[in-house]
Amino acid sequence: MLSGVALQTFVDIEAGSAGVGIGKVLQVANALGVSFFVIPAAKRDRLRQQIAIAIDAE
């Protein structure tokens, strides 16, 4: 696998298995070209609005 994880790990991620560590999820996401970032919950709605405005402006 290009992501460096076993096929069973992909299956477990897809199934939402609680046994998959965040490190493996991030490793697979990185291999797929997906990025994540974390913000405080109190700022989530404002940031979503700002992102939506920026996307609409493109």
Buried (B, 14 or more C-beta within 10 A) or exposed (E): EEBEBEEEBBEBBEEEEEEBEEEBBEBBBEEEEEEEEEEEEEEEEEEEEEEEEEEEEE
